[in-house]
Amino acid sequence: MIPRLGWYVHHHGRGHVTRLLAIAPHLAAEVDCVSSLPAPRALPSGWTWTVLDRDDDGGEPVDPTVGGMLHWAPIGHVGHRGRLATIAAAAAERRWDCMVVDTSVEVTLLARLLGLRTVVVTQPGHRVDRPHMLGFAAADTVLAPWARGILSPPHLEALGEKVVHTGGISRFAARGAGGTRTDEVVLLAGSGGSAVGPAAIRDAEKATGRRWRVLGEGGAWAEDPWEALVSAAVVVSWAGQNAVADLAAAHAPAIVVPQERPFEEQRETGRALRRAGLAQVADEWPTIAQWPELIDRASTARPEWERWEVAGAPQRAAAAISDTVRGRR
């Protein structure tokens, strides 16, 4: 009998939904997705998508952290109450066997309170606050979508076999990375927000004497940036998990500039990449004087991106979810 799962997709940026779609082809299950985001066009046949009420609008929230026990449970917010009620109703009516949560402590706790086996997708960073530790304790399985050893936060190591390091989950994991690289620089800017403005990018382009192509915020959005990643002399990127996994899949010579995110997520990823020698990492957007040497170093590097373990990562994530459904974890 094919299991039926619920899958919560966080709305910030595009990374959470991209990860879902990378894992989906390898998962033998019927899935009901819930999210504040609209349904993606590539949702697998037979899967459902329910758009949840927003809980981050309105005025000043009242006691949203419950004195530090949770991240977001504002008193009296109709949208917050409605979204949790929608999830609970779907779990009961559609008889979910398990729930995948990417990413929310509150939804994790709700799933476990409903008696569901629960898989949590985590992110890098110093996630040792009370809410995160409560969520990890409630989960059956914690998916860490990067390579263990390169990035091994102590708080996850302490969870032992509950954690599955899948390797970097990229939608391009099955594609070949061959081809000829040009002199072009590609900026993979994503959609999660950045402190780098158009003027700074123009100054960097002038300083390097190369043509820059901007994909994402501040440029043309590319649904499939693969050709740009495998042909660029250098890819400049933020340090989001999907971006790094895509760099690894493309074996791209890269300059990674971590952006400010909660719990120092991208900064911790950047430090791990620097230690492993997988990319040139700049803690801040480089100055005009720094760009030429940085581009030269990156373009001649031969990073061992296979160490990020992109090959087979979506399959490993799907297997961990299936094992959780069957009570094998």
C-alpha positions in Angstrom: 0.0 0.0 0.0 1.4 3.4 -1.0 1.8 5.7 2.0 0.3 9.2 2.1 2.4 12.0 3.5 2.0 15.6 4.5 4.8 18.0 3.5 5.2 21.5 4.9 7.1 23.8 2.6 8.4 27.1 4.2 7.7 30.2 2.1 11.0 32.1 2.4 12.9 32.1 -0.9 12.7 29.2 -3.4 15.0 26.8 -1.7 12.4 24.8 0.2 10.1 24.1 -2.8 13.1 23.4 -5.0 14.3 20.7 -2.5 10.9 19.2 -2.5 10.8 18.9 -6.3 14.3 17.4 -6.3 13.3 14.6 -3.9 9.8 14.0 -5.4 10.8 11.7 -8.3 12.4 9.3 -5.9 9.7 9.1 -3.3 7.1 6.3 -3.7 4.3 8.0 -1.8 1.2 10.2 -2.3 1.9 13.6 -0.9 -0.3 16.5 0.2 1.8 19.7 0.4 0.9 22.7 2.6 2.6 26.1 2.3 2.0 29.8 2.1 3.5 29.6 -1.4 1.5 29.1 -4.6 1.7 25.6 -6.1 4.7 25.1 -8.4 4.1 24.1 -12.0 6.2 21.0 -11.7 4.2 19.4 -8.9 4.1 15.6 -9.5 0.9 14.1 -10.9 -1.4 13.1 -8.1 0.2 15.3 -5.4 -2.0 18.1 -3.9 -1.0 21.6 -2.8 -3.0 23.6 -0.2 -2.1 27.3 0.2 -2.2 28.2 3.9 -3.2 31.5 5.5 -0.4 33.9 6.3 0.6 34.3 9.9 3.2 37.1 9.5 0.9 40.0 8.5 -1.0 42.5 10.6 0.2 44.5 13.5 2.7 43.9 16.3 2.5 40.2 17.3 1.5 39.3 20.8 4.0 37.0 22.6 5.0 35.1 19.4 7.8 33.1 21.1 5.8 32.0 24.2 8.6 33.3 26.4 11.3 31.8 24.2 9.8 28.3 24.0 8.7 28.6 20.3 9.7 30.7 17.3 6.3 31.9 16.1 2.9 31.4 17.8 1.3 34.9 18.1 -1.7 35.1 20.4 -4.9 35.9 18.7 -3.7 35.8 15.1 -6.5 34.3 13.0 -4.1 33.3 10.1 -1.8 31.4 12.4 -4.7 29.5 14.0 -6.2 28.8 10.6 -3.1 27.4 9.0 -2.5 25.0 11.9 -6.2 24.0 11.8 -5.9 23.4 8.0 -2.9 21.1 8.5 -4.6 19.1 11.3 -7.8 18.7 9.3 -5.8 17.4 6.2 -3.8 15.0 8.4 -7.1 13.5 9.7 -9.1 13.5 6.6 -6.4 12.2 4.3 -5.0 9.8 6.8 -1.4 10.8 6.6 1.2 8.2 7.7 4.0 10.7 8.2 4.8 14.4 7.8 7.9 16.0 6.4 8.5 19.5 7.8 10.8 21.9 5.8 11.1 24.0 8.1 9.1 25.0 11.2 9.3 24.0 14.8 5.6 24.7 15.4 4.5 22.5 12.5 6.9 19.8 13.7 5.3 19.8 17.2 1.8 19.8 15.7 2.6 16.8 13.5 3.9 14.9 16.5 1.0 15.9 18.6 -1.3 14.5 15.9 0.5 11.1 16.3 2.4 11.3 13.0 5.9 10.0 12.4 7.8 13.2 11.6 10.8 14.1 9.4 12.4 17.5 9.9 14.7 19.1 7.3 17.3 21.2 9.1 19.7 23.9 8.0 23.2 24.9 9.0 23.7 27.5 11.8 23.8 27.7 15.5 20.4 26.1 16.1 20.8 25.4 19.7 18.0 27.6 21.1 15.1 26.0 23.0 12.6 25.9 20.1 15.1 24.1 17.7 16.1 21.6 20.4 12.5 20.9 21.1 11.8 20.3 17.4 14.7 18.0 17.0 13.6 16.0 20.1 10.1 15.6 18.7 11.2 14.4 15.2 11.8 10.8 14.3 14.3 11.8 11.6 16.4 14.9 10.9 17.6 15.4 7.4 20.8 17.5 7.0 21.2 18.3 3.3 25.0 18.5 3.2 28.0 16.3 3.6 28.9 15.1 7.1 32.4 15.8 8.1 32.6 19.0 6.1 29.8 20.5 8.1 29.1 18.7 11.4 27.5 21.0 13.9 27.9 19.6 17.5 24.2 19.9 18.2 23.4 17.5 15.3 26.2 15.2 16.2 24.7 14.8 19.6 21.5 13.5 18.0 23.3 10.4 16.8 21.5 8.2 14.3 18.4 10.4 14.2 20.3 12.6 11.8 20.7 11.6 8.1 23.3 13.6 6.2 22.0 13.2 2.6 24.7 15.3 0.9 23.8 18.4 -1.0 20.3 18.1 -2.6 20.4 19.5 -6.1 17.8 19.3 -8.8 20.7 18.9 -11.2 22.3 15.9 -9.4 21.8 13.6 -12.4 23.2 15.9 -15.0 26.7 15.8 -16.4 29.0 18.7 -15.7 31.1 18.6 -18.8 31.6 21.5 -21.3 33.7 24.4 -22.1 33.9 27.4 -19.7 33.8 30.9 -21.1 35.3 34.1 -19.6 31.9 35.1 -18.2 31.1 35.6 -14.5 27.7 34.5 -13.3 26.1 35.9 -10.2 23.7 33.4 -8.7 21.7 35.7 -6.5 18.7 33.6 -5.6 15.5 35.1 -4.1 16.1 35.0 -0.4 17.3 38.6 0.0 20.7 40.2 -0.1 22.5 43.3 1.1 24.3 43.6 -2.3 22.8 46.2 -4.6 23.0 46.8 -8.4 25.7 49.5 -8.1 28.0 47.2 -6.2 27.5 44.5 -8.9 28.3 47.0 -11.7 31.4 48.1 -9.9 32.6 44.5 -9.6 31.9 43.9 -13.3 34.1 46.9 -14.3 36.8 45.9 -11.9 37.1 42.4 -13.3 37.0 43.4 -17.0 34.6 40.4 -17.7 31.0 40.2 -18.6 28.7 39.5 -15.7 25.3 37.7 -15.9 23.0 38.2 -12.9 20.5 35.4 -12.2 18.0 36.0 -9.5 17.3 39.2 -7.5 18.5 42.2 -9.5 18.7 40.2 -12.8 16.8 37.8 -14.9 15.3 34.9 -13.1 16.3 31.6 -14.6 14.1 28.6 -13.9 16.9 26.4 -15.1 20.4 28.0 -14.7 22.3 24.8 -15.5 23.9 26.1 -18.8 25.1 29.2 -17.0 26.6 27.2 -14.1 28.5 24.8 -16.3 29.8 27.4 -18.8 30.8 30.3 -16.5 34.5 30.9 -15.8 33.4 31.7 -12.2 30.1 31.6 -10.4 29.6 34.1 -7.6 26.9 32.9 -5.2 25.4 33.3 -1.8 25.7 30.4 0.6 22.2 29.0 0.6 21.9 25.2 0.7 20.4 24.8 -2.8 22.9 27.2 -4.3 25.8 25.4 -2.9 24.4 22.0 -4.0 24.0 23.4 -7.5 27.6 24.7 -7.5 28.7 21.2 -6.5 26.6 19.5 -9.2 28.1 21.8 -11.8 31.7 21.5 -10.4 31.7 25.3 -10.7 34.7 27.4 -9.8 33.1 29.6 -7.2 33.3 32.7 -5.0 30.8 32.4 -2.2 29.6 35.5 -0.3 27.4 34.5 2.7 24.4 36.7 3.3 22.9 37.5 6.7 20.4 34.8 7.7 19.0 33.7 11.0 21.3 31.6 13.2 24.3 32.5 11.0 23.1 29.8 8.5 25.1 31.0 5.5 28.1 32.2 7.5 28.5 28.7 8.9 28.2 27.2 5.5 30.8 29.6 4.2 33.3 28.7 6.9 32.8 25.0 6.1 33.4 25.6 2.4 36.6 27.6 3.2 38.0 24.9 5.5 37.3 22.3 2.8 38.8 24.4 0.0 35.7 24.0 -2.1 35.3 27.7 -2.9 36.8 31.1 -2.5 34.8 32.6 0.4 34.5 36.3 1.1 32.9 37.3 4.4 31.7 40.5 2.9 31.1 41.7 -0.7 34.7 42.3 -2.0 36.0 45.8 -2.7 36.8 46.9 -6.2 40.5 46.3 -5.6 39.9 42.8 -4.3 37.9 41.5 -7.3 40.5 40.9 -10.0 42.7 38.6 -7.8 39.7 36.9 -6.4 38.3 36.1 -9.8 41.8 34.9 -11.0 42.1 32.5 -8.0 38.6 31.1 -8.4 38.9 30.6 -12.2 42.1 28.5 -11.8 40.9 26.4 -8.9 39.9 22.8 -9.3 37.5 22.3 -6.3 36.7 18.7 -5.3 33.0 19.3 -5.3 32.3 15.6 -5.2 33.0 15.9 -1.4 29.7 17.7 -1.0 28.1 14.4 -1.9 25.5 15.7 -4.4 25.4 12.4 -6.4 22.5 10.3 -5.0 21.5 12.9 -2.4 17.8 13.1 -3.4 17.6 9.3 -3.4 19.1 9.2 0.1 16.6 11.8 1.4 13.7 9.8 -0.1 15.0 6.6 1.4 15.2 8.2 4.9 11.6 9.5 4.6 10.4 6.0 3.5 12.3 4.4 6.3 10.6 6.8 8.8 7.2 6.0 7.4 7.8 2.3 8.0 9.1 2.8 11.5 12.6 1.8 10.7 14.2 4.9 12.2 
